[in-house]
Amino acid sequence: MSQLVKEEKKSTIETFMGGAKKGFYIGIEQILPAMVLGYVIVQFLQLTGLVDILGNVFGPIMGIFGLPGESVVVFISAFFAKAAGAATTANLYTQGLINAAQATILIMPSMLMGTLVGHYARIVLVADTNPKYRKLMLFIPVFDTIIGMLLMRLILTIMGLQ
């Protein structure tokens, strides 16, 4: 005769501590490396003067959103980690390169396109998504970001903040 083993119910504190432990390891193993990579890339671009070159090249495109060309570095850093995109936005703001309204517009890439590389690798490649849809799965977050930035600019303009 087999005996059923009752699972011991965890206390609220034990459940909380288990979740906190998992969250800590996710942060250390997945989020932190992507943030550091994004930060290093942005620092490299700034130290080498490539930010100025990118600013000149992407100035007309970023102007559509009411942003200076240099703000393209937010896209680059957000591509690796949401937090890196947000930190890059904050850095541009503290340097005086963008104002508060522009920083608000630049949060959109972090939220809508952030961590695209990591998500793509963890979800699309690991799940072995049909290869004919992979480019589309990369394009959708970028498209969402463009629409989000245009809408945010419109909202700020209507509010008289842009």
N, C-alpha and C positions, 0 to 999 in steps of 0.2 A: 504494500500500500504506500503510495507516495504522499508525502506531506507537502502541503502548500506552505511556502515560506512567506511570511508577511513582511512586506517592505516597511522598514521603519520610517515613519513620517519625520521629515526634517523640520526643525524649528525655523521660524522666520529669520532669526539671526544666521543660522547655518545656510539657509537659502540665499540670503543677502551676501554673505561672505563668499559663497561659491560663485555667485554672479560677478561680484567685484573682482575675484581672482581671474575669472575668464576674461573680463573686460580689460584688466591690467595686461594680460598676456597678448590679447588682440592688439592693444595699443603698442606694446613693445615689439612684437614680432611683425606686425603688418603696417600699422599707421606710421610709427616713428621712422622706419627706414624710407618710406615714400616721402615723408616730410623732409627728411635730411637730404635726400636726393634732389627734390625740388629746390630746396634752399641752396644747395651747392651749385646747381645749374644757374640759378639766378645770380648768385655771387660771381660765378665765372663770367657770365655775360656782362655784369657791371664792371668787373675788374679789367676785362679785356677791351672794353669800349664797344662791345657788340650791341649793347642796349641802345646806344645812340644810332648805330647803323640800322638796327631793327626798327627803331622809332621813325627814322626817315622813310624806310621801305613801307612800313605798315601805317604811317601817319594818315594817309587818305582813307584807308579802310576803317581805322579806329575813329576817325573824324565823323563817320556816319553815326557813331554812338555818342558823339560829343566828348570823345576822349583823346588825349595826346597819344602819339604813336608808341611812346615808351611803355604804355600800359599793356602792350602785347605780352610783356613778361608775365603778367598775371595768368594768361592763357597757358603759357609754358609751364609755370609752376603748378597751376590747378590741374593740368594734365596728369601730374604725378600724385598729387594729394590735395584734397579739399582744403585742409588746414594750411598747406603751403600757399595756395592761391589766396586765401584770406590774409595770411601773414604778409604776402607780397603786396596786396592791396593796402594794408595798414602801413607798410614800409613806404610805399609811394606817397601816401597821405602825409606821413610824418616828415618826409623829405620836401613836402610842398609841391610835388609834381602834379598832384591831383587835388581837387577840393572834395568836400563831403558828398556832394551830389554825384560826382564821378566815382567816388569810392562805393557809393550805393549801387551804381550801375555795374561796377566791377565785381560785386559779390555774386552776381548771376553766374559767371563761369565757374566759380568755386562750387556753387550749389548744384548747378545743372550738368556740368561737365566734369566736375572734380573727380579725381582718382580714376580717370578713364582707363589708363594703362592697367592699373591693378584690377579693376572690375572686369575689363576685357579678358585679361589672362585668367582670372579666377572663375569667371562665369562662362564666357564664350568658348574659350579654348578647352577648359577642363570638361565642360558639358558636351564638347565636340559638336557644337552648333554647325548646321549645314554651311559649308564654305561659301555658298552663293549668297548667304545673308550676312556674312561677317562684316563686309564693308558698310552695309546699311546700319549695322549695329554700332559701328563707330561714328557714322554720320548723324544719327538721330540725336545724341546728346549735344553735338556741336550745333545742329540746327535749332534745338531747343534753347541753347544758350543765346544764339543770335536773336531769336524771337523774344526771349526774356529780356535781353539788354535793350532792344528797341521798345518794348512795352514799358520797361522801367524808365527809360528816357522820356517817353511820352507822359507817363504819370508824373514824373518830376517837373516836366514842362508845364503841364496843366496846373500843378500845385504852385508854379512860379518859383521853383527851386533850381531850375537848370538855366 
